[in-house]
Amino acid sequence: MSVRTAPRLSLLLLAYFAFVSLGLPDGLLGVGWPSISADFAVPTEAVGLLLTASTAGYLTSSVAAGFTISRLGIGWLLAGSTGLTCLALVGYTASPVYALLIGCALLLGFGGGAIDSGLNAFAAGAFGPRHMNWMHAFFGLGVALGPLIMTTVLATGFSWRWGYGIVAAAQAVLAVSFVLTVKAWSRREPAAGAGEEPPARPAPVPVRETLTLPAVWFGALAFAVYVAVEVTAGLWAYLLLTEGRGLSATVAGICVSGYWGSLFVGRVVQGVVAERLGSSTVLTGSLVGMVVGAVLVALPAPGWVAVVGLAIIGFGAAPVFPLLTLTTAERVGVEHADRTIGLQIGAAGLGGAAIPAGVGVLLGRVDVELLGPALVVLSVALLALYAASTRRPARIGATAAPGPDA
């Protein structure tokens, strides 16, 4: 066991830092967008073009990664994809026109989708609920640091481009780290209890068998709606707090960081709780919490009420993505898990771009105060989807592994 433990620990730490870096660009956009739109003289809803381009790349690469991991190898997938995101972020710092920025967003999505899919597929087989939550917690930390980086850059009088340049440097360091550990990532070792041999990976099955499982597509829909809530709240909260609730730009930027920070704290705390109470209990409580937080944001109340609501949404949303990912094999079988995770990550990217972009159009053309009601509708829909999934008969292959509740 000692031979396996050392490399796994090093990869665990690298996965944590990778998720910090993966979250940084997402956190930059919400605070940086007003400056970006002013710099390029484009309207508020033009952010939809960036999100659409990023999603197109993200969706393509995340789905493709799920089907090609066994051929390409996770190590090279992560190294190449991180290098690609670094190149895209360098493009953000130097784009002279908005059209080129859209091209960089496509490239950024392409690299980010492959990283997300590859790391989640690896972690679903190698980590338990605690480390799976903690890995995603570091994504929340990255997204929380993003607004702080951009707020600091803007507050000191520098261009928004410096924020993206700082994150590009971090991605470059991470890309080098993946290159140096390529061989270690190829030794994929599913988690096992003390004294137990890890279960063998099943032989590949025809793609058609994966695509005909209802649980595959039902899970993809749930991921799309979940990420829509998470991104919509983080992307448009700054606009609501400044234009709708009268907070200053600096205070609003800090509050948006607080939202993403609550996502980080929630995943750290609930990663431990999930191992004790079980994923279904934690998921149900978290989804109800998201609805409560959304209602607080929707209330016509002082700004601090919306800030509290955002924090509750973040804390409640924290374990949803990692626990749904971790239990993928329970729903579809181990032999379909990598492909399904790729599809789920792709659907998450699609939902995380299309729906927030639509909300942005609504806010720009009608009223920023519609953010709260939109979050309520999405959160209730997500709760309903999860409730429906618990009543559906599971389609689990013969090789399906027991989940954390077993």
Secondary structure, 3 states (H helix, E strand, C coil): CHHHHHHHHHHHHHHHHHHHHHHHHHHHHHHHHHHHHHHHCCCHHHHHHHHHHHHHHHHHHHHHHHHHHHHHCHHHHHHHHHHHHHHHHHHHHHCCCHHHHHHHHHHHHHHHHHHHHHHHHHHHHHCCHHHHHHHHHHHHHHHHHHHHHHHHHHHCCCCHHHHHHHHHHHHHHHHHHHHHCHHHHHCCCCCCCCCCCCCCCCCCCCHHHHHCCHHHHHHHHHHHHHHHHHHHHHHHHHHHHHHHCCCCHHHHHHHHHHHHHHHHHHHHHHHHHHHHHCHHHHHHHHHHHHHHHHHHHHCCCCHHHHHHHHHHHHHHHCCHHHHHHHCHHHHHCHHHHHHHHHHHHHHHHHHHHHHHHHHHHHHHHCCHHHHHHHHHHHHHHHHHHHHHHHHCCCCCCCCCCCCCCC
